[in-house]
Structure formats: structure tokens, C-alpha cells
């Protein structure tokens, strides 16, 4: 049995290159996902105002301020998370990769596997740590077990102490998703649940999906809209949220995008927008809202062509935009920037930042060099949830935040407000290029 590394003063844990704040708190995608079940660590529900990490499960006061990103105790805690060592943690594991979260739920043997979706902009950025730079420090020290050396943790984000209830966009049982797919054959073909349950590694499975060459068609665009409605997301949702779920579906499940015309892309976007409003109880959406949904869809297509962390690397950003133009997407489409991390409601005490920076594709693509998108297959870190036998169990099917609607799985959410354009990104980080077929 592997023992947790509990002494932060161990000789092997001393690093000469401390983690810098701009690395640990790099811009976070607009949506994060969390797989959990009834045995997962921590407590959830309206009684605690969201979700508390296991180490703060019995806390009756406000959670403490996050510790500095270069703190030795944090360094040790994140190492134990990556190595899947069960500890009473100060952190909550999340991922920016929808494919990864759905696969964990598909492979789970738990009675009630669930997935939460929440907005990172409602969490102070100092409370979110990107695991990637920590992995880069651990790697030379060879502090890994069971093949974790190859896993870059590029999609893993660790939240300090608490995910507030206001951050939650939706929360649903995996069984509910499976039932939804019965009536949505297009998305059933995309998600391929039975393949997700196989023993193949994530890179191998995604290569298989890519080789299957499943094309984005009219029926798939409509099915994708119904899939978003399952998340409780309709035409009134934030454009950034719609774009993110579209891009995660395209990228994670390797939907093939054929080169076509601007008019054809606009037609697909229109079908998506119509399907997103077809069964809504409201009498009518304003034409402006439908236009925003269409633009969000095309933005999601653009971003689906890019690497998961394209927003951290100007070369990957340039390659993504260039490939979009090669596919026939409108070069004048406006991208909704997902790089903002601190846009929260005024009463949270955090100064809002912009989740809606507008970017002119033509200007950016022309400004950059002739970079080309490399088709890297990333090694995955299995974000299995820590289970603590003595930890507090969840109440039956969770005393969940109040936005959970068990009947139709539709969830309320707050609209994100626009702000000032976010600053130009500084240091960029790429993912590890090594591939691994390790399967835990």
C-alpha cells in the first residue's frame, strides 16, 4: 500500500525553482467539471453553501484564506492528489476537460456517479491552482507512482477549501445523461458511452474516435443543442458558457469538421440556435439573442479546433485561428475570450473582470506567424475522487445546491456580466508532449 507523503520538509520535496503566482493561477477556462459520487470526500449542499473540501468538512466559520502557491504544504498536497493517495485534503479536484469528466463517470462502479458543472469566474482566482506547473516541478524529482510520471495534469484545477453555491451551473446524475441520450441519437453517437467504459487509455480512445471521422452535420448540431438543454442551458445563457460546451464536445470527442463555406457554417449555427429555443416556454426570443447564440456556436467551433489550453499559448491561439479560416469559418466572427478568471458578483468582495473580451480573428491571425496546429495526443491524469472511509458521507443523493431540479434536470444560473477587456497573456504553458497508454 502506498503511503501519503506527509512531511513537507522531506529532502525530496525541496525544489530550487518555486512555483510562481502567474503559473499556479494562470487564466482558467470559463467552465470546470467535477466527477464525484456518494463516497467522495467533502460535503455538499445548501447547508454549507456549495462544497467543502474534506479538511474543512466540519468548519462552522468562513474558510481560511488560500495559502501561497509556493508553500511546501501545498506542494505536498497537490503531489498526493496527482498520485491518487488518499489524504484529508484542503483541495477539491476539478477538470477543464468534459471528455475526461464524462469518462470517469462512465467507468465508475459507484451507485450514483454525478457530474457538476460550475463557472470558474465565481471563484476568486487565488483559490484555483493549475496542477500543470506543479507537475513540471515534480517530474525531475521523480516523485510519481504507477505511471503518473507521463501525465501532465494539464487539465486539472484544484480549488482551495470551497466551491461556492453561486458558482454551480448544473449538477446531474450520469444515469440521467444516459436516459437523455436514448432520445438524442446524434449525441449518443458522439459520446459513445460503451467505448468510454472500455479499458483503453484516454489517448488511445481519442485516436479511435478521430479515426471514426464522425462529421458535424445538421442533425448533430440540433442534437448538441438538446444536449445543452440537458445541462439547463438555453438561449438566455451566457455566450461564453454555450461556446465552451460546444468546443469541449467538438474537441474532446473528436467531431470531424469539414472544410465548407461561411454560409454553410451560418446555416448550422442557425439550426443550433433554433433547436436551443424550440421547446422553451417563453413566447419568443429577441432576434439579438438568437444572433448571439449563433455567434457562440461558431466561437465554440473555432475553439474546438484548438488545444485544450490554447488560451495559455499565443502560438496555439494563432494556429487555432488559422485552422478555423482554413475550414471556411468567417474570419470576422467574434471570439468570446475565456481567459478571465475573476468575474464574480459584487457582493463576493472580488473585483469583476471580463469574461467577454472581443477578439478580431483576422487581426490576430495576421499578426502571428505561420504556426500550425500540432495534433498532439495528451497523456491523461485520472482524476479519480479521493474516498475517505471515515469522512462524512453525503446526504442521500446530496443535499445539493438549490439549483438542482431532479425532475427535468434544468438548473438556474446567473448571467455573467461583461467587463473591461482582459490583459494580454504573458507567460504561456504548453502541455507535455509525451504520450502514455497507462490505464490505472
C-alpha positions as CSV (number, residue, x, y, z in Angstrom):
1,X,0.0,0.0,0.0
2,X,1.3,3.4,-0.9
3,X,1.7,5.8,2.0
4,X,1.0,9.5,1.6
5,X,3.9,12.0,1.7
6,X,3.1,13.8,4.9
7,X,6.2,15.6,5.7
8,X,6.6,18.8,3.8
9,X,10.2,19.1,5.0
10,X,11.3,15.9,3.3
11,X,14.5,16.3,1.4
12,X,13.0,15.2,-1.9
13,X,10.3,17.9,-1.7
14,X,12.8,20.8,-1.7
15,X,12.7,22.5,-5.1
16,X,15.1,25.1,-6.3
17,X,12.5,26.7,-8.7
18,X,9.5,27.7,-6.6
19,X,6.0,27.9,-8.2
20,X,5.2,31.5,-9.3
21,X,1.7,33.0,-8.9
22,X,1.4,33.6,-12.7
23,X,1.9,29.9,-13.2
24,X,-0.3,28.5,-10.4
25,X,-3.1,31.0,-11.0
26,X,-2.9,31.1,-14.8
27,X,-6.2,32.1,-16.6
28,X,-8.9,29.4,-16.1
29,X,-11.4,28.3,-18.7
30,X,-14.9,29.6,-18.1
31,X,-16.3,26.2,-17.1
32,X,-14.9,23.5,-14.8
33,X,-16.2,20.0,-14.3
34,X,-16.2,17.7,-11.3
35,X,-17.0,14.0,-11.2
36,X,-18.0,12.7,-7.8
37,X,-20.2,10.0,-6.1
38,X,-21.8,9.4,-2.7
39,X,-18.5,8.2,-1.3
40,X,-16.3,11.1,-2.5
41,X,-14.6,13.2,0.1
42,X,-16.0,16.5,1.3
43,X,-19.6,17.7,2.0
44,X,-22.0,19.3,-0.4
45,X,-25.3,21.1,-0.3
46,X,-27.1,24.3,0.5
47,X,-26.4,23.9,4.2
48,X,-22.6,24.5,3.6
49,X,-23.2,26.9,0.7
50,X,-21.7,24.7,-2.0
51,X,-19.0,22.1,-1.5
52,X,-16.3,22.0,1.2
53,X,-13.0,20.1,1.0
54,X,-12.6,17.2,3.4
55,X,-10.2,19.0,5.6
56,X,-12.8,21.7,6.2
57,X,-15.9,19.4,6.4
58,X,-16.8,20.3,9.9
59,X,-16.0,24.0,9.6
60,X,-18.6,26.3,11.1
61,X,-16.9,29.6,10.2
62,X,-15.6,31.0,6.9
63,X,-12.9,29.0,5.2
64,X,-9.3,30.3,5.7
65,X,-7.5,32.3,3.0
66,X,-5.7,30.2,0.4
67,X,-2.0,29.5,1.2
68,X,0.7,30.8,-1.1
69,X,1.3,28.8,-4.3
70,X,4.9,28.1,-3.3
71,X,4.0,26.8,0.2
72,X,5.7,23.4,0.9
73,X,2.4,22.0,2.4
74,X,0.5,22.9,-0.8
75,X,3.3,21.4,-2.9
76,X,2.9,18.1,-0.9
77,X,-0.9,18.1,-1.0
78,X,-1.0,18.5,-4.8
79,X,1.6,15.8,-5.2
80,X,-0.7,13.4,-3.2
81,X,-3.6,14.4,-5.4
82,X,-1.8,13.6,-8.6
83,X,-0.5,10.3,-7.2
84,X,-4.1,9.3,-6.1
85,X,-3.0,9.0,-2.5
86,X,-5.9,9.3,-0.1
87,X,-5.4,12.2,2.3
88,X,-7.6,14.6,4.2
89,X,-7.2,17.4,1.7
90,X,-7.6,21.1,1.6
91,X,-8.3,21.0,-2.1
92,X,-11.2,19.9,-4.4
93,X,-10.2,18.3,-7.7
94,X,-11.8,19.6,-10.9
95,X,-11.0,19.3,-14.6
96,X,-11.5,21.7,-17.6
97,X,-11.9,18.6,-19.9
98,X,-15.6,17.5,-20.4
99,X,-14.5,14.2,-22.1
100,X,-12.4,13.3,-19.0
101,X,-15.2,14.0,-16.5
102,X,-17.8,12.0,-18.5
103,X,-15.4,9.1,-18.9
104,X,-14.7,9.0,-15.2
105,X,-18.5,8.8,-14.6
106,X,-18.9,6.1,-17.3
107,X,-16.2,3.9,-15.7
108,X,-17.4,4.4,-12.2
109,X,-18.7,1.4,-10.3
110,X,-20.5,3.7,-7.8
111,X,-24.2,3.6,-7.3
112,X,-24.7,7.3,-8.1
113,X,-21.9,8.8,-10.2
114,X,-22.6,12.5,-10.8
115,X,-21.0,15.4,-12.7
116,X,-21.1,19.1,-11.5
117,X,-20.5,22.0,-13.9
118,X,-19.6,25.3,-12.5
119,X,-18.3,28.7,-13.6
120,X,-14.7,29.5,-12.6
121,X,-15.4,33.2,-12.7
122,X,-17.4,32.9,-9.5
123,X,-14.4,31.6,-7.6
124,X,-11.6,34.0,-6.6
125,X,-8.6,33.2,-8.9
126,X,-6.3,32.9,-5.9
127,X,-8.3,29.9,-4.8
128,X,-7.7,27.9,-8.1
129,X,-4.4,26.2,-8.6
130,X,-3.5,24.8,-12.0
131,X,-1.8,21.4,-11.5
132,X,0.4,21.6,-14.7
133,X,3.3,23.8,-13.3
134,X,3.4,21.6,-10.2
135,X,3.8,18.5,-12.3
136,X,6.6,20.2,-14.2
137,X,8.5,20.6,-10.8
138,X,7.7,17.1,-9.6
139,X,8.9,15.4,-12.8
140,X,12.7,16.0,-12.5
141,X,12.4,14.8,-8.8
142,X,10.7,11.5,-10.0
143,X,8.0,11.7,-7.3
144,X,5.5,9.6,-9.1
145,X,3.8,6.2,-8.8
146,X,2.2,3.9,-11.3
147,X,2.9,5.8,-14.5
148,X,2.0,9.2,-13.3
149,X,5.3,10.5,-14.5
150,X,3.9,10.8,-18.0
151,X,0.7,12.5,-17.0
152,X,1.0,16.3,-17.3
153,X,-2.2,17.2,-15.3
154,X,-2.7,19.9,-18.0
155,X,-6.5,19.9,-17.5
156,X,-6.6,19.6,-13.7
157,X,-7.5,22.5,-11.5
158,X,-7.5,22.3,-7.7
159,X,-9.9,24.6,-5.8
160,X,-8.9,25.7,-2.3
161,X,-11.3,24.8,0.5
162,X,-14.7,25.6,-1.1
163,X,-16.7,25.8,-4.3
164,X,-19.4,28.3,-3.6
165,X,-23.0,27.5,-4.4
166,X,-23.2,30.6,-6.7
167,X,-20.6,29.0,-9.0
168,X,-22.7,26.0,-9.9
169,X,-24.2,25.9,-13.3
170,X,-25.7,22.4,-13.0
171,X,-25.4,19.1,-11.3
172,X,-26.7,15.8,-12.8
173,X,-26.6,12.1,-12.4
174,X,-24.8,10.1,-15.0
175,X,-27.8,7.8,-15.3
176,X,-29.9,10.9,-16.2
177,X,-27.4,11.6,-19.0
178,X,-27.7,8.1,-20.3
179,X,-31.5,8.4,-20.3
180,X,-31.2,11.6,-22.2
181,X,-29.1,10.0,-24.9
182,X,-31.8,7.4,-25.6
183,X,-33.8,10.3,-27.1
184,X,-30.8,12.0,-28.6
185,X,-29.2,9.5,-31.1
186,X,-26.9,12.1,-32.6
187,X,-25.2,12.8,-29.3
188,X,-25.3,9.1,-28.4
189,X,-23.1,8.5,-31.4
190,X,-20.8,11.3,-30.2
191,X,-20.4,10.3,-26.6
192,X,-20.0,6.5,-27.3
193,X,-20.7,5.6,-23.7
194,X,-19.9,1.9,-24.2
195,X,-16.5,2.8,-25.6
196,X,-15.9,5.1,-22.6
197,X,-16.4,2.1,-20.3
198,X,-13.6,0.2,-22.1
199,X,-10.1,-0.4,-20.6
200,X,-8.5,1.6,-23.4
201,X,-6.4,4.6,-22.3
202,X,-7.7,8.1,-23.0
203,X,-5.2,8.8,-25.8
204,X,-5.9,5.5,-27.5
205,X,-9.7,6.0,-27.2
206,X,-9.5,9.6,-28.6
207,X,-7.4,8.3,-31.5
208,X,-10.1,5.8,-32.2
209,X,-12.8,8.5,-32.1
210,X,-10.7,10.6,-34.5
211,X,-10.4,7.7,-36.9
212,X,-14.1,7.1,-36.9
213,X,-14.4,10.5,-38.6
214,X,-17.8,11.5,-37.1
215,X,-18.8,14.6,-39.1
216,X,-20.7,17.7,-37.7
217,X,-24.0,17.5,-39.6
218,X,-27.3,19.3,-39.3
219,X,-28.8,16.6,-37.1
220,X,-25.7,16.7,-34.8
221,X,-25.9,20.5,-34.5
222,X,-29.5,20.0,-33.3
223,X,-28.6,17.2,-31.1
224,X,-25.9,19.3,-29.5
225,X,-28.4,21.9,-28.7
226,X,-30.6,19.3,-26.9
227,X,-27.5,18.2,-25.1
228,X,-27.0,21.7,-23.7
229,X,-30.6,21.9,-22.7
230,X,-29.9,18.8,-20.6
231,X,-27.4,21.0,-18.7
232,X,-30.1,23.6,-18.2
233,X,-28.6,25.9,-20.8
234,X,-30.9,27.7,-23.2
235,X,-30.6,30.8,-25.5
236,X,-30.6,33.1,-22.5
237,X,-27.4,31.6,-21.2
238,X,-24.0,33.4,-21.3
239,X,-22.4,33.1,-24.8
240,X,-19.2,32.1,-23.1
241,X,-20.9,29.1,-21.5
242,X,-22.5,28.0,-24.7
243,X,-19.3,28.3,-26.6
244,X,-17.3,26.4,-24.0
245,X,-19.7,23.4,-24.0
246,X,-19.7,23.3,-27.8
247,X,-15.9,23.4,-28.0
248,X,-15.5,20.8,-25.3
249,X,-17.8,18.4,-27.2
250,X,-16.0,19.0,-30.6
251,X,-12.5,18.7,-29.2
252,X,-12.9,16.0,-26.5
253,X,-15.0,13.6,-28.6
254,X,-13.1,14.3,-31.9
255,X,-16.0,15.5,-34.0
256,X,-14.8,16.0,-37.6
257,X,-15.1,19.5,-39.1
258,X,-15.1,19.5,-42.9
259,X,-14.0,22.5,-44.9
260,X,-17.1,24.3,-46.1
261,X,-18.4,27.8,-46.8
262,X,-19.3,30.7,-44.5
263,X,-22.9,30.3,-45.5
264,X,-22.9,26.6,-44.5
265,X,-21.4,27.4,-41.1
266,X,-24.1,30.0,-40.6
267,X,-26.8,27.5,-41.6
268,X,-25.5,25.0,-39.0
269,X,-25.3,27.8,-36.4
270,X,-28.9,28.8,-37.2
271,X,-30.1,25.2,-36.8
272,X,-28.3,25.0,-33.4
273,X,-29.9,28.3,-32.2
274,X,-33.4,27.2,-33.3
275,X,-33.1,23.9,-31.5
276,X,-31.9,25.6,-28.4
277,X,-35.1,27.7,-28.3
278,X,-37.7,25.3,-29.9
279,X,-39.1,23.8,-26.7
280,X,-38.6,26.9,-24.5
281,X,-41.7,28.0,-22.5
282,X,-41.1,31.7,-23.3
283,X,-43.1,33.1,-26.2
284,X,-40.2,34.3,-28.2
285,X,-36.5,35.2,-28.0
286,X,-35.3,38.5,-29.3
287,X,-33.6,38.3,-32.7
288,X,-30.5,39.7,-31.0
289,X,-30.4,36.8,-28.6
290,X,-30.6,34.3,-31.5
291,X,-27.7,36.1,-33.2
292,X,-25.6,35.8,-30.0
293,X,-26.4,32.1,-29.8
294,X,-25.3,31.6,-33.4
295,X,-22.0,33.5,-32.8
296,X,-21.5,31.5,-29.6
297,X,-21.9,28.3,-31.6
298,X,-19.3,29.4,-34.2
299,X,-17.0,30.5,-31.5
300,X,-17.3,27.1,-30.0
301,X,-16.4,25.5,-33.3
302,X,-13.4,27.7,-33.6
303,X,-12.2,26.8,-30.1
304,X,-12.9,23.1,-30.7
305,X,-10.1,23.2,-33.3
306,X,-7.6,24.4,-30.7
307,X,-5.7,22.7,-28.0
308,X,-7.4,22.5,-24.6
309,X,-5.0,25.2,-23.2
310,X,-4.8,27.4,-26.3
311,X,-5.6,30.4,-24.1
312,X,-2.2,30.0,-22.4
313,X,-0.1,29.9,-25.5
314,X,-0.1,32.6,-28.2
315,X,1.3,30.1,-30.8
316,X,-1.5,27.7,-30.2
317,X,-4.0,30.5,-30.3
318,X,-2.7,31.6,-33.7
319,X,-2.8,28.1,-35.0
320,X,-6.3,27.6,-33.9
321,X,-7.5,30.8,-35.6
322,X,-5.6,29.9,-38.8
323,X,-7.1,26.5,-38.9
324,X,-10.6,28.0,-38.5
325,X,-10.1,30.1,-41.5
326,X,-8.9,27.1,-43.5
327,X,-12.1,25.3,-42.5
328,X,-14.1,28.2,-44.1
329,X,-15.2,29.8,-40.9
330,X,-16.0,33.5,-41.1
331,X,-12.7,35.4,-40.3
332,X,-14.8,38.3,-38.9
333,X,-16.5,36.1,-36.3
334,X,-16.0,37.5,-32.8
335,X,-14.4,35.2,-30.2
336,X,-15.5,35.4,-26.6
337,X,-12.3,35.3,-24.5
338,X,-12.4,32.6,-21.8
339,X,-9.2,33.9,-20.2
340,X,-10.9,35.9,-17.5
341,X,-10.9,34.3,-14.1
342,X,-12.1,36.8,-11.6
343,X,-15.5,38.0,-12.7
344,X,-17.7,37.4,-9.7
345,X,-20.8,39.0,-8.3
346,X,-20.2,42.3,-6.5
347,X,-21.2,41.0,-3.1
348,X,-18.4,38.4,-3.2
349,X,-15.8,41.0,-2.5
350,X,-13.8,40.3,-5.6
351,X,-13.4,42.9,-8.3
352,X,-15.0,41.6,-11.6
353,X,-13.0,41.0,-14.7
354,X,-14.2,40.4,-18.2
355,X,-15.4,37.0,-19.5
356,X,-16.3,38.6,-22.8
357,X,-13.2,40.1,-24.3
358,X,-13.8,40.5,-28.1
359,X,-11.1,39.4,-30.4
360,X,-10.8,40.1,-34.1
361,X,-9.7,36.9,-35.7
362,X,-8.2,38.5,-38.8
363,X,-6.0,40.9,-36.9
364,X,-4.7,38.2,-34.6
365,X,-4.1,35.6,-37.2
366,X,-2.3,38.1,-39.5
367,X,-0.2,39.3,-36.6
368,X,1.1,35.9,-35.7
369,X,3.5,33.7,-37.8
370,X,2.7,30.7,-39.9
371,X,2.2,28.4,-36.9
372,X,0.3,25.2,-37.5
373,X,-1.7,23.2,-35.0
374,X,0.1,20.0,-34.0
375,X,-2.1,17.0,-33.4
376,X,-0.7,16.1,-30.0
377,X,-2.4,13.3,-28.0
378,X,-2.1,14.2,-24.3
379,X,-1.4,11.7,-21.6
380,X,-4.2,11.9,-19.0
381,X,-4.1,12.0,-15.3
382,X,-7.0,10.0,-14.0
383,X,-8.8,12.5,-11.7
384,X,-10.3,9.7,-9.5
385,X,-12.0,11.1,-6.5
386,X,-10.5,10.6,-3.1
387,X,-12.6,8.4,-0.8
388,X,-12.1,8.5,2.9
389,X,-13.8,5.7,4.9
390,X,-14.1,7.9,8.0
391,X,-15.1,11.0,6.1
392,X,-18.7,12.4,6.3
393,X,-21.0,10.7,3.8
394,X,-23.1,12.8,1.5
395,X,-26.8,13.0,2.4
396,X,-28.9,10.9,0.2
397,X,-28.2,12.0,-3.4
398,X,-26.6,15.0,-1.9
399,X,-28.1,17.9,0.0
400,X,-27.4,19.7,-3.2
401,X,-27.4,23.4,-4.0
402,X,-30.9,24.6,-4.6
403,X,-30.4,24.9,-8.4
404,X,-30.7,21.1,-8.8
405,X,-34.0,20.1,-10.3
406,X,-34.4,16.3,-10.1
407,X,-37.5,16.3,-12.3
408,X,-36.1,17.8,-15.5
409,X,-32.5,18.4,-14.7
410,X,-32.9,22.0,-15.6
411,X,-30.9,24.4,-13.5
412,X,-31.0,28.1,-12.8
413,X,-27.9,30.1,-13.3
414,X,-26.8,33.8,-13.2
415,X,-25.8,35.7,-16.3
416,X,-22.2,36.7,-16.4
417,X,-21.7,40.4,-16.8
418,X,-19.3,42.0,-19.3
419,X,-16.3,43.9,-18.1
420,X,-13.2,45.5,-19.5
421,X,-11.0,43.6,-21.9
422,X,-8.6,41.2,-20.2
423,X,-4.9,41.9,-20.4
424,X,-2.7,40.2,-22.9
425,X,-1.4,36.9,-21.6
426,X,2.1,36.8,-20.5
427,X,4.0,33.6,-19.9
428,X,2.5,30.6,-21.8
429,X,2.5,27.0,-21.0
430,X,2.2,24.0,-23.3
431,X,1.2,20.5,-22.4
432,X,3.7,17.7,-22.1
433,X,4.1,16.0,-25.5
434,X,4.8,12.5,-24.2
435,X,2.0,10.0,-24.7
436,X,1.1,7.2,-22.4
437,X,-1.2,4.2,-22.6
438,X,-1.1,3.8,-18.9
439,X,-4.5,2.8,-17.6
440,X,-5.0,2.7,-13.8
